Amino acid sequence: MNTESDIALKRDSIVTIHDQLVAHFSERISSGELMPEIQLPSENQLAKDLKISRMTVRRVFETLGHAGLVSRRHGKGTYVAPAVSHETGLIGYIGQSLTEGTSSELFSHLSAALEQRKSVGWNMLVCSAENSLERQLGFVATLMNHGVQGILLTPAALENPRSNQSVILALEDSGVPFVLVDRGVAGAEADSVVANQYKAGYVGTEYLIGLGHERIVFVDNPPSLAIVEMDRGYRAALEDHGLAHSPDLTFRRSDIADRMQTVLARGATGLLAHSDFAARDVLSWCSRNGVDVPGQMAIVGFGDLRHAQGPEPILTTVRKDFRLMADLALDILLQRIKRKGVSERRYETIDVDLLVRKTCGAHRQADRPGSKP
Protein backbone atom coordinates (compact mmCIF):
# COMPACT_ATOMS: atom_id res chain seq x y z
CA MET A 1 0.00 0.00 0.00
CA ASN A 2 1.43 3.34 -1.08
CA THR A 3 0.29 5.38 1.92
CA GLU A 4 1.01 8.86 0.59
CA SER A 5 -0.87 8.35 -2.68
CA ASP A 6 -3.71 6.27 -1.23
CA ILE A 7 -4.67 8.54 1.68
CA ALA A 8 -5.45 12.22 1.15
CA LEU A 9 -6.09 13.92 4.48
CA LYS A 10 -7.97 17.22 4.59
CA ARG A 11 -6.27 18.99 7.44
CA ASP A 12 -8.69 21.92 7.34
CA SER A 13 -11.76 19.66 7.54
CA ILE A 14 -14.08 19.69 10.54
CA VAL A 15 -13.64 15.89 10.59
CA THR A 16 -10.70 14.93 12.79
CA ILE A 17 -7.66 13.15 11.32
CA HIS A 18 -8.63 10.12 13.41
CA ASP A 19 -12.14 10.02 11.95
CA GLN A 20 -10.90 10.60 8.40
CA LEU A 21 -8.55 7.62 8.69
CA VAL A 22 -11.24 5.43 10.27
CA ALA A 23 -13.56 6.39 7.39
CA HIS A 24 -10.81 5.70 4.81
CA PHE A 25 -9.97 2.22 6.06
CA SER A 26 -13.52 1.16 6.95
CA GLU A 27 -14.80 2.17 3.50
CA ARG A 28 -12.03 0.30 1.70
CA ILE A 29 -12.57 -2.76 3.89
CA SER A 30 -16.36 -2.68 3.47
CA SER A 31 -16.06 -2.31 -0.32
CA GLY A 32 -13.71 -5.30 -0.57
CA GLU A 33 -10.81 -3.21 -1.86
CA LEU A 34 -8.86 -4.30 1.22
CA MET A 35 -9.41 -8.05 1.47
CA PRO A 36 -9.23 -10.16 4.65
CA GLU A 37 -5.70 -11.00 5.80
CA ILE A 38 -4.09 -8.04 3.98
CA GLN A 39 -1.54 -6.40 6.24
CA LEU A 40 -1.95 -2.66 6.86
CA PRO A 41 0.99 -0.25 7.18
CA SER A 42 2.70 -0.20 10.57
CA GLU A 43 1.93 2.55 13.07
CA ASN A 44 5.39 4.06 12.56
CA GLN A 45 5.19 3.98 8.75
CA LEU A 46 1.69 5.46 8.60
CA ALA A 47 2.60 8.20 11.08
CA LYS A 48 5.74 9.07 9.12
CA ASP A 49 4.08 9.05 5.68
CA LEU A 50 1.11 11.16 6.81
CA LYS A 51 3.10 13.42 9.17
CA ILE A 52 0.82 12.67 12.11
CA SER A 53 1.46 11.28 15.59
CA ARG A 54 1.86 7.56 16.19
CA MET A 55 -0.70 7.85 18.98
CA THR A 56 -3.32 8.99 16.44
CA VAL A 57 -2.57 5.96 14.25
CA ARG A 58 -2.78 3.66 17.26
CA ARG A 59 -6.22 5.06 18.16
CA VAL A 60 -7.36 4.53 14.54
CA PHE A 61 -6.32 0.86 14.62
CA GLU A 62 -7.95 0.42 18.05
CA THR A 63 -11.22 1.88 16.74
CA LEU A 64 -11.14 -0.39 13.68
CA GLY A 65 -10.32 -3.33 15.96
CA HIS A 66 -13.27 -2.64 18.25
CA ALA A 67 -15.49 -2.59 15.15
CA GLY A 68 -14.18 -6.03 14.15
CA LEU A 69 -12.59 -4.72 10.94
CA VAL A 70 -8.93 -5.40 11.76
CA SER A 71 -6.98 -7.71 14.04
CA ARG A 72 -3.79 -6.75 15.87
CA ARG A 73 -1.19 -9.57 15.95
CA HIS A 74 1.55 -9.19 18.49
CA GLY A 75 4.94 -8.87 16.84
CA LYS A 76 3.46 -9.10 13.34
CA GLY A 77 1.25 -6.07 12.72
CA THR A 78 -2.33 -5.14 11.86
CA TYR A 79 -4.38 -7.18 9.39
CA VAL A 80 -7.82 -6.88 7.80
CA ALA A 81 -10.11 -9.20 9.75
CA PRO A 82 -12.47 -11.73 8.15
CA ALA A 83 -16.05 -10.55 7.66
CA VAL A 84 -18.33 -11.48 10.54
CA SER A 85 -21.96 -12.49 10.51
CA HIS A 86 -22.69 -12.58 14.26
CA GLU A 87 -23.92 -9.71 16.36
CA THR A 88 -21.01 -7.32 16.65
CA GLY A 89 -22.29 -4.15 18.28
CA LEU A 90 -21.71 -2.51 14.90
CA ILE A 91 -23.83 0.01 13.01
CA GLY A 92 -23.26 1.56 9.57
CA TYR A 93 -23.50 5.11 8.30
CA ILE A 94 -23.88 5.76 4.57
CA GLY A 95 -23.17 9.43 3.91
CA GLN A 96 -22.31 11.32 0.74
CA SER A 97 -19.01 13.09 1.45
CA LEU A 98 -17.24 12.45 4.73
CA THR A 99 -14.77 15.35 4.52
CA GLU A 100 -17.07 18.28 3.68
CA GLY A 101 -20.74 19.20 3.55
CA THR A 102 -23.71 17.87 5.50
CA SER A 103 -22.44 14.29 5.75
CA SER A 104 -19.13 15.45 7.24
CA GLU A 105 -20.99 17.43 9.91
CA LEU A 106 -23.18 14.42 10.71
CA PHE A 107 -20.23 12.00 10.69
CA SER A 108 -18.32 14.25 13.10
CA HIS A 109 -21.28 14.47 15.51
CA LEU A 110 -22.19 10.78 15.17
CA SER A 111 -18.62 9.86 16.07
CA ALA A 112 -18.80 12.14 19.12
CA ALA A 113 -22.19 10.71 20.11
CA LEU A 114 -20.88 7.15 19.91
CA GLU A 115 -17.83 8.14 21.95
CA GLN A 116 -20.16 9.46 24.65
CA ARG A 117 -22.01 6.14 24.58
CA LYS A 118 -18.89 3.93 24.49
CA SER A 119 -20.04 2.13 27.64
CA VAL A 120 -22.94 0.79 25.52
CA GLY A 121 -20.38 -0.91 23.26
CA TRP A 122 -21.35 0.29 19.77
CA ASN A 123 -18.99 1.08 16.90
CA MET A 124 -19.67 2.56 13.45
CA LEU A 125 -18.63 1.52 9.97
CA VAL A 126 -18.81 4.47 7.56
CA CYS A 127 -19.22 4.68 3.79
CA SER A 128 -19.06 7.66 1.41
CA ALA A 129 -21.50 7.27 -1.50
CA GLU A 130 -20.59 10.55 -3.26
CA ASN A 131 -24.21 11.05 -4.41
CA SER A 132 -24.17 7.81 -6.40
CA LEU A 133 -27.20 5.51 -6.40
CA GLU A 134 -25.03 2.51 -7.30
CA ARG A 135 -22.59 3.18 -4.45
CA GLN A 136 -25.46 3.48 -1.96
CA LEU A 137 -26.89 0.12 -3.06
CA GLY A 138 -23.47 -1.49 -2.97
CA PHE A 139 -22.80 -0.21 0.54
CA VAL A 140 -26.08 -1.61 1.85
CA ALA A 141 -24.91 -5.06 0.72
CA THR A 142 -21.37 -4.70 2.08
CA LEU A 143 -22.56 -3.37 5.44
CA MET A 144 -24.78 -6.42 5.76
CA ASN A 145 -21.81 -8.64 4.94
CA HIS A 146 -20.03 -7.07 7.89
CA GLY A 147 -22.87 -7.94 10.23
CA VAL A 148 -24.13 -4.45 11.07
CA GLN A 149 -27.23 -4.37 13.24
CA GLY A 150 -28.56 -1.03 11.99
CA ILE A 151 -27.90 1.60 9.33
CA LEU A 152 -28.06 5.39 9.23
CA LEU A 153 -28.46 6.89 5.76
CA THR A 154 -28.17 10.41 4.40
CA PRO A 155 -29.76 9.85 0.96
CA ALA A 156 -27.98 11.05 -2.17
CA ALA A 157 -28.97 14.26 -3.94
CA LEU A 158 -30.04 12.72 -7.27
CA GLU A 159 -31.49 14.31 -10.40
CA ASN A 160 -34.45 11.96 -9.96
CA PRO A 161 -34.88 11.79 -6.16
CA ARG A 162 -37.34 8.90 -6.47
CA SER A 163 -34.38 6.75 -7.48
CA ASN A 164 -33.54 6.63 -3.77
CA GLN A 165 -36.61 4.44 -3.30
CA SER A 166 -34.55 1.50 -4.55
CA VAL A 167 -32.15 2.08 -1.65
CA ILE A 168 -35.07 2.10 0.78
CA LEU A 169 -36.26 -1.22 -0.68
CA ALA A 170 -32.76 -2.68 -0.26
CA LEU A 171 -32.69 -1.52 3.37
CA GLU A 172 -36.13 -2.98 4.02
CA ASP A 173 -35.06 -6.29 2.44
CA SER A 174 -31.94 -6.35 4.65
CA GLY A 175 -34.10 -6.82 7.71
CA VAL A 176 -32.07 -4.44 9.90
CA PRO A 177 -33.45 -1.18 11.35
CA PHE A 178 -32.51 2.01 9.53
CA VAL A 179 -32.98 5.74 10.00
CA LEU A 180 -32.86 8.49 7.36
CA VAL A 181 -30.84 11.51 8.50
CA ASP A 182 -31.05 15.06 7.09
CA ARG A 183 -32.99 14.03 3.95
CA GLY A 184 -36.20 12.07 3.56
CA VAL A 185 -37.21 9.99 0.55
CA ALA A 186 -40.57 10.51 -1.18
CA GLY A 187 -42.94 7.64 -0.48
CA ALA A 188 -40.70 6.03 2.15
CA GLU A 189 -42.27 4.92 5.41
CA ALA A 190 -39.11 5.06 7.47
CA ASP A 191 -37.82 6.64 10.66
CA SER A 192 -36.32 9.99 9.76
CA VAL A 193 -34.66 12.99 11.38
CA VAL A 194 -34.60 16.12 9.22
CA ALA A 195 -34.32 19.87 9.61
CA ASN A 196 -37.34 22.14 9.17
CA GLN A 197 -36.69 22.97 5.52
CA TYR A 198 -39.93 24.93 5.12
CA LYS A 199 -39.00 27.22 8.01
CA ALA A 200 -35.47 27.60 6.62
CA GLY A 201 -36.88 28.84 3.31
CA TYR A 202 -39.34 31.11 5.05
CA VAL A 203 -37.09 32.81 7.66
CA GLY A 204 -34.19 33.24 5.23
CA THR A 205 -36.45 34.92 2.68
CA GLU A 206 -38.32 36.97 5.27
CA TYR A 207 -35.08 38.34 6.68
CA LEU A 208 -34.05 39.56 3.24
CA ILE A 209 -37.49 41.10 2.74
CA GLY A 210 -37.14 42.87 6.08
CA LEU A 211 -33.94 44.47 4.79
CA GLY A 212 -35.87 45.92 1.86
CA HIS A 213 -35.09 43.34 -0.84
CA GLU A 214 -37.99 42.56 -3.16
CA ARG A 215 -36.28 40.67 -6.00
CA ILE A 216 -34.89 37.60 -4.20
CA VAL A 217 -33.16 34.69 -5.92
CA PHE A 218 -33.50 31.09 -4.74
CA VAL A 219 -30.60 28.80 -5.69
CA ASP A 220 -31.90 25.25 -5.50
CA ASN A 221 -30.81 21.69 -6.35
CA PRO A 222 -32.52 18.58 -7.78
CA PRO A 223 -36.08 18.52 -6.34
CA SER A 224 -35.73 16.29 -3.27
CA LEU A 225 -38.27 16.51 -0.45
CA ALA A 226 -35.93 18.93 1.33
CA ILE A 227 -35.61 21.25 -1.68
CA VAL A 228 -39.35 21.18 -2.34
CA GLU A 229 -40.07 22.18 1.26
CA MET A 230 -37.47 24.95 1.24
CA ASP A 231 -38.89 26.30 -2.02
CA ARG A 232 -42.38 26.22 -0.49
CA GLY A 233 -41.16 28.31 2.46
CA TYR A 234 -39.43 30.76 0.11
CA ARG A 235 -42.62 31.27 -1.92
CA ALA A 236 -44.81 31.53 1.19
CA ALA A 237 -42.65 34.32 2.63
CA LEU A 238 -42.87 36.26 -0.63
CA GLU A 239 -46.64 35.82 -0.76
CA ASP A 240 -47.16 36.77 2.90
CA HIS A 241 -45.32 40.05 2.25
CA GLY A 242 -47.21 40.85 -0.95
CA LEU A 243 -44.34 40.03 -3.31
CA ALA A 244 -44.78 38.09 -6.53
CA HIS A 245 -42.76 34.95 -7.19
CA SER A 246 -40.67 35.22 -10.36
CA PRO A 247 -39.73 31.82 -11.87
CA ASP A 248 -36.69 33.40 -13.55
CA LEU A 249 -35.19 34.03 -10.08
CA THR A 250 -34.96 30.30 -9.24
CA PHE A 251 -32.15 28.21 -10.69
CA ARG A 252 -29.73 25.40 -9.87
CA ARG A 253 -26.39 25.71 -8.13
CA SER A 254 -24.78 24.38 -11.31
CA ASP A 255 -26.20 27.38 -13.22
CA ILE A 256 -24.79 30.12 -10.98
CA ALA A 257 -22.13 31.23 -13.46
CA ASP A 258 -24.65 31.41 -16.32
CA ARG A 259 -27.51 33.09 -14.47
CA MET A 260 -26.11 35.56 -11.95
CA GLN A 261 -25.39 38.39 -14.39
CA THR A 262 -28.90 38.13 -15.81
CA VAL A 263 -30.72 38.22 -12.46
CA LEU A 264 -28.61 41.18 -11.33
CA ALA A 265 -29.54 43.03 -14.52
CA ARG A 266 -33.20 42.29 -13.77
CA GLY A 267 -33.01 43.90 -10.35
CA ALA A 268 -32.25 41.02 -7.97
CA THR A 269 -30.55 42.27 -4.79
CA GLY A 270 -31.01 39.34 -2.39
CA LEU A 271 -30.34 35.61 -2.61
CA LEU A 272 -31.25 32.52 -0.59
CA ALA A 273 -29.24 29.36 -1.28
CA HIS A 274 -30.27 25.78 -0.48
CA SER A 275 -26.90 25.20 1.24
CA ASP A 276 -23.92 27.09 2.56
CA PHE A 277 -21.76 25.66 -0.22
CA ALA A 278 -24.12 27.01 -2.87
CA ALA A 279 -24.04 30.38 -1.06
CA ARG A 280 -20.22 30.29 -1.06
CA ASP A 281 -20.30 29.61 -4.81
CA VAL A 282 -22.41 32.75 -5.27
CA LEU A 283 -20.08 34.72 -3.00
CA SER A 284 -17.07 33.58 -5.06
CA TRP A 285 -18.82 34.54 -8.30
CA CYS A 286 -19.56 38.01 -6.89
CA SER A 287 -15.94 38.43 -5.83
CA ARG A 288 -14.65 37.47 -9.29
CA ASN A 289 -17.11 39.75 -11.06
CA GLY A 290 -16.82 42.85 -8.90
CA VAL A 291 -20.27 42.55 -7.30
CA ASP A 292 -20.27 44.01 -3.81
CA VAL A 293 -21.64 41.81 -1.01
CA PRO A 294 -23.86 42.88 0.67
CA GLY A 295 -24.10 46.24 -1.14
CA GLN A 296 -25.31 44.85 -4.47
CA MET A 297 -26.25 41.33 -3.42
CA ALA A 298 -27.18 40.13 0.07
CA ILE A 299 -26.70 36.38 0.55
CA VAL A 300 -28.22 33.84 2.97
CA GLY A 301 -27.10 30.21 3.11
CA PHE A 302 -28.45 27.16 4.91
CA GLY A 303 -26.74 24.77 7.29
CA ASP A 304 -24.06 26.68 9.22
CA LEU A 305 -21.52 24.25 7.78
CA ARG A 306 -18.17 24.90 9.41
CA HIS A 307 -16.28 23.80 6.33
CA ALA A 308 -18.16 26.34 4.18
CA GLN A 309 -17.06 29.33 6.24
CA GLY A 310 -14.15 30.83 4.31
CA PRO A 311 -12.63 34.30 4.17
CA GLU A 312 -14.77 37.34 4.88
CA PRO A 313 -17.49 38.30 4.41
CA ILE A 314 -18.67 35.60 6.82
CA LEU A 315 -21.87 33.96 5.64
CA THR A 316 -25.30 34.75 7.02
CA THR A 317 -27.08 31.41 7.28
CA VAL A 318 -30.05 29.48 8.61
CA ARG A 319 -28.53 27.06 11.09
CA LYS A 320 -29.21 23.32 11.37
CA ASP A 321 -28.46 21.70 14.72
CA PHE A 322 -26.34 18.79 13.47
CA ARG A 323 -25.43 17.67 16.99
CA LEU A 324 -29.10 17.27 17.94
CA MET A 325 -29.84 15.61 14.60
CA ALA A 326 -27.05 13.06 15.10
CA ASP A 327 -27.99 12.35 18.73
CA LEU A 328 -31.66 11.84 17.93
CA ALA A 329 -31.02 9.64 14.87
CA LEU A 330 -28.60 7.46 16.85
CA ASP A 331 -31.03 7.12 19.77
CA ILE A 332 -33.86 6.09 17.44
CA LEU A 333 -31.66 3.50 15.71
CA LEU A 334 -30.35 1.97 18.94
CA GLN A 335 -33.89 1.79 20.33
CA ARG A 336 -35.03 -0.01 17.17
CA ILE A 337 -32.15 -2.49 17.47
CA LYS A 338 -32.88 -3.15 21.14
CA ARG A 339 -36.62 -3.67 20.75
CA LYS A 340 -36.59 -5.43 17.35
CA GLY A 341 -40.33 -5.02 17.03
CA VAL A 342 -42.66 -3.21 14.68
CA SER A 343 -43.86 0.06 16.17
CA GLU A 344 -45.02 3.44 14.95
CA ARG A 345 -42.51 5.21 12.73
CA ARG A 346 -40.85 8.34 14.05
CA TYR A 347 -40.66 11.43 11.86
CA GLU A 348 -38.62 14.02 13.74
CA THR A 349 -38.18 17.60 12.52
CA ILE A 350 -35.36 19.67 14.02
CA ASP A 351 -35.87 23.42 14.42
CA VAL A 352 -33.66 25.95 12.61
CA ASP A 353 -32.65 29.51 13.43
CA LEU A 354 -31.11 32.48 11.62
CA LEU A 355 -27.50 33.52 12.18
CA VAL A 356 -26.92 37.06 10.91
CA ARG A 357 -23.35 37.70 9.80
CA LYS A 358 -21.70 39.88 7.17
CA THR A 359 -23.23 38.84 3.85
CA CYS A 360 -26.50 40.66 4.69
CA GLY A 361 -25.97 44.31 5.57
CA ALA A 362 -28.80 45.98 7.47
CA HIS A 363 -28.41 49.28 5.64
CA ARG A 364 -31.59 48.69 3.59
CA GLN A 365 -33.84 47.99 6.59
CA ALA A 366 -37.43 48.60 5.57
CA ASP A 367 -40.49 49.20 7.69
CA ARG A 368 -42.25 45.90 7.07
CA PRO A 369 -44.39 43.95 9.50
CA GLY A 370 -42.88 40.58 10.51
CA SER A 371 -44.70 37.26 10.41
CA LYS A 372 -44.00 33.70 11.44
CA PRO A 373 -44.15 30.53 9.33
WOQUIDA-V281033 format. One line per field, one symbol per residue. phi: phi as a letter, one per 40 degrees, with the letter a starting at -180 (. if undefined). burial: + if it has 24 or more other ideal C-beta (glycine too) atoms within 12 Angstrom, else -. A space follows every 50 residues. Layout:
# WOQUIDA-V281033
phi=???
burial=???
This chain:
# WOQUIDA-V281033
phi=.cdcccbbcbccccccddcccccdcccccccgcbcdgcccdcdccccccc fbcccccccccccccccgcbbcbdgbhbbccccbbccbgbbbbbbbbcba gdccccddccccccccbcccgbbbbbbbcffbcccccccdccccccgcba bbbbcccbdbdcccccccccccccgbcabcbgbcbdgccadabbcccccd ccccccccccchcbbbcbcbadccdccccccccdcccdccbgbccbdccb acdcbdccbcccccccgcbbabbcacccccccdcccccbgccbcdbacbb bahfcccccbccccccacccccccccdccccccccccccfbcaccbbbbc cbacbcbccbcccbdbcbccabc
burial=--+---+-+---+++++++++++++++++++--+-----++-+--++--+ -+---++-+++-++++++++++-----++++-+----+++++++++++++ +++++++++++++++------++++++++++++-++++++++++++++++ ++++++++--+-++++++-++--+-+++++++++++-+-+++++++++++ ++++++++++++++++++++++-+++++++++++++++--+-+-+---++ +++--+--++--++---+++++++++++++++++++----+-++-+++++ +++++++++---++++++++++++++++++++++-++----------+++ -+-++++-+++-----------+
